[in-house]
Protein backbone atom coordinates (compact mmCIF):
# COMPACT_ATOMS: atom_id res chain seq x y z
CA UNK A 1 0.00 0.00 0.00
CA UNK A 2 1.36 3.39 -0.97
CA UNK A 3 2.23 5.74 1.86
CA UNK A 4 -0.22 8.37 0.56
CA UNK A 5 -3.08 5.87 0.56
CA UNK A 6 -2.17 4.69 4.06
CA UNK A 7 -2.26 8.28 5.33
CA UNK A 8 -5.62 8.91 3.64
CA UNK A 9 -7.01 5.65 5.07
CA UNK A 10 -5.90 6.26 8.65
CA UNK A 11 -6.88 9.94 8.64
CA UNK A 12 -10.38 9.10 7.38
CA UNK A 13 -10.71 6.06 9.64
CA UNK A 14 -9.66 7.93 12.78
CA UNK A 15 -12.08 10.77 11.95
CA UNK A 16 -14.84 8.24 11.22
CA UNK A 17 -14.14 6.21 14.37
CA UNK A 18 -14.06 9.29 16.57
CA UNK A 19 -17.31 10.63 15.12
CA UNK A 20 -19.11 7.30 15.30
CA UNK A 21 -17.86 6.50 18.80
CA UNK A 22 -18.77 9.92 20.20
CA UNK A 23 -22.17 9.84 18.50
CA UNK A 24 -22.74 6.22 19.49
CA UNK A 25 -22.07 6.89 23.17
CA UNK A 26 -24.30 9.97 23.19
CA UNK A 27 -27.06 8.13 21.34
CA UNK A 28 -26.83 5.07 23.56
CA UNK A 29 -27.14 7.30 26.64
CA UNK A 30 -29.64 9.62 24.89
CA UNK A 31 -27.68 12.79 25.69
CA UNK A 32 -26.14 15.63 23.71
CA UNK A 33 -29.24 16.87 21.93
CA UNK A 34 -29.97 13.66 20.06
CA UNK A 35 -33.43 13.33 21.61
CA UNK A 36 -34.54 16.57 19.95
CA UNK A 37 -32.98 15.64 16.63
CA UNK A 38 -34.58 12.19 16.48
CA UNK A 39 -37.95 13.50 17.63
CA UNK A 40 -37.90 16.26 14.99
CA UNK A 41 -37.26 13.60 12.35
CA UNK A 42 -40.24 11.57 13.56
CA UNK A 43 -38.34 8.56 14.92
CA UNK A 44 -38.93 6.90 18.32
CA UNK A 45 -36.34 7.61 21.03
CA UNK A 46 -35.55 3.93 21.61
CA UNK A 47 -33.98 3.89 18.15
CA UNK A 48 -31.15 6.01 19.57
CA UNK A 49 -30.03 3.30 21.97
CA UNK A 50 -30.07 0.65 19.25
CA UNK A 51 -28.12 2.77 16.76
CA UNK A 52 -25.70 3.91 19.48
CA UNK A 53 -24.76 0.37 20.45
CA UNK A 54 -24.34 -0.68 16.81
CA UNK A 55 -22.12 2.34 16.10
CA UNK A 56 -19.82 1.45 19.00
CA UNK A 57 -19.61 -2.16 17.84
CA UNK A 58 -18.97 -0.95 14.28
CA UNK A 59 -16.02 1.16 15.40
CA UNK A 60 -14.53 -1.84 17.20
CA UNK A 61 -15.02 -3.98 14.07
CA UNK A 62 -13.32 -1.45 11.82
CA UNK A 63 -10.33 -0.89 14.10
CA UNK A 64 -9.45 -4.45 15.13
CA UNK A 65 -7.15 -6.42 12.84
CA UNK A 66 -8.46 -9.17 10.56
CA UNK A 67 -12.17 -10.07 10.24
CA UNK A 68 -12.65 -8.45 6.78
CA UNK A 69 -16.26 -9.65 6.42
CA UNK A 70 -17.16 -8.07 9.75
CA UNK A 71 -15.54 -4.83 8.56
CA UNK A 72 -17.67 -4.87 5.40
CA UNK A 73 -20.80 -5.21 7.53
CA UNK A 74 -19.67 -2.34 9.77
CA UNK A 75 -19.00 -0.06 6.79
CA UNK A 76 -22.37 -1.02 5.29
CA UNK A 77 -24.14 -0.28 8.57
CA UNK A 78 -22.42 3.09 8.87
CA UNK A 79 -23.36 3.88 5.27
CA UNK A 80 -27.02 2.95 5.80
CA UNK A 81 -27.32 4.94 9.03
CA UNK A 82 -25.65 8.09 7.67
CA UNK A 83 -27.41 8.03 4.30
CA UNK A 84 -30.68 7.48 6.17
CA UNK A 85 -29.93 10.41 8.47
CA UNK A 86 -29.03 12.64 5.52
CA UNK A 87 -32.20 11.75 3.62
CA UNK A 88 -34.33 12.06 6.77
CA UNK A 89 -33.18 15.63 7.39
CA UNK A 90 -33.99 16.62 3.82
CA UNK A 91 -37.29 14.72 3.68
CA UNK A 92 -38.79 16.49 6.71
CA UNK A 93 -37.89 19.84 5.18
CA UNK A 94 -35.03 20.84 7.44
CA UNK A 95 -32.41 23.21 6.03
CA UNK A 96 -29.52 21.58 4.20
CA UNK A 97 -27.16 22.76 6.96
CA UNK A 98 -28.84 20.30 9.35
CA UNK A 99 -27.87 17.44 7.02
CA UNK A 100 -24.20 18.44 6.62
CA UNK A 101 -22.85 16.37 9.57
CA UNK A 102 -24.40 13.17 8.23
CA UNK A 103 -23.25 13.97 4.69
CA UNK A 104 -19.72 14.62 5.95
CA UNK A 105 -19.60 11.27 7.76
CA UNK A 106 -21.07 9.59 4.68
CA UNK A 107 -18.19 10.89 2.54
CA UNK A 108 -15.64 9.85 5.18
CA UNK A 109 -17.15 6.34 5.31
CA UNK A 110 -16.66 5.94 1.57
CA UNK A 111 -13.10 7.31 1.72
CA UNK A 112 -12.12 4.99 4.60
CA UNK A 113 -13.70 1.99 2.88
CA UNK A 114 -12.11 2.76 -0.50
CA UNK A 115 -8.59 3.28 0.86
CA UNK A 116 -8.58 0.38 3.34
CA UNK A 117 -5.49 -1.85 3.17
CA UNK A 118 -5.58 -5.17 1.35
CA UNK A 119 -5.49 -7.14 4.61
CA UNK A 120 -8.75 -5.41 5.62
CA UNK A 121 -10.55 -6.43 2.42
CA UNK A 122 -12.40 -9.61 1.58
CA UNK A 123 -10.23 -11.79 -0.65
CA UNK A 124 -12.43 -12.57 -3.68
CA UNK A 125 -11.06 -14.30 -6.73
CA UNK A 126 -8.17 -16.55 -7.55
CA UNK A 127 -4.77 -15.80 -6.10
ChimeraX attribute file (.defattr): number of C-alpha atoms within 10 A of each C-alpha:
attribute: neighborCount
match mode: 1-to-1
recipient: residues
	/A:1	9
	/A:2	7
	/A:3	8
	/A:4	9
	/A:5	15
	/A:6	15
	/A:7	12
	/A:8	15
	/A:9	20
	/A:10	15
	/A:11	15
	/A:12	22
	/A:13	22
	/A:14	15
	/A:15	16
	/A:16	23
	/A:17	22
	/A:18	13
	/A:19	15
	/A:20	21
	/A:21	21
	/A:22	16
	/A:23	21
	/A:24	24
	/A:25	19
	/A:26	19
	/A:27	25
	/A:28	21
	/A:29	14
	/A:30	19
	/A:31	13
	/A:32	13
	/A:33	10
	/A:34	17
	/A:35	17
	/A:36	13
	/A:37	14
	/A:38	19
	/A:39	11
	/A:40	14
	/A:41	16
	/A:42	11
	/A:43	13
	/A:44	11
	/A:45	16
	/A:46	13
	/A:47	13
	/A:48	23
	/A:49	17
	/A:50	13
	/A:51	19
	/A:52	22
	/A:53	17
	/A:54	19
	/A:55	26
	/A:56	19
	/A:57	15
	/A:58	24
	/A:59	23
	/A:60	15
	/A:61	20
	/A:62	24
	/A:63	13
	/A:64	11
	/A:65	11
	/A:66	14
	/A:67	14
	/A:68	18
	/A:69	14
	/A:70	15
	/A:71	23
	/A:72	18
	/A:73	14
	/A:74	21
	/A:75	20
	/A:76	16
	/A:77	16
	/A:78	23
	/A:79	19
	/A:80	13
	/A:81	16
	/A:82	21
	/A:83	17
	/A:84	15
	/A:85	20
	/A:86	21
	/A:87	14
	/A:88	18
	/A:89	21
	/A:90	16
	/A:91	10
	/A:92	11
	/A:93	10
	/A:94	13
	/A:95	10
	/A:96	11
	/A:97	10
	/A:98	15
	/A:99	18
	/A:100	13
	/A:101	13
	/A:102	19
	/A:103	19
	/A:104	13
	/A:105	22
	/A:106	21
	/A:107	16
	/A:108	21
	/A:109	21
	/A:110	16
	/A:111	17
	/A:112	23
	/A:113	20
	/A:114	13
	/A:115	19
	/A:116	20
	/A:117	15
	/A:118	10
	/A:119	11
	/A:120	20
	/A:121	16
	/A:122	14
	/A:123	11
	/A:124	6
	/A:125	5
	/A:126	4
	/A:127	4
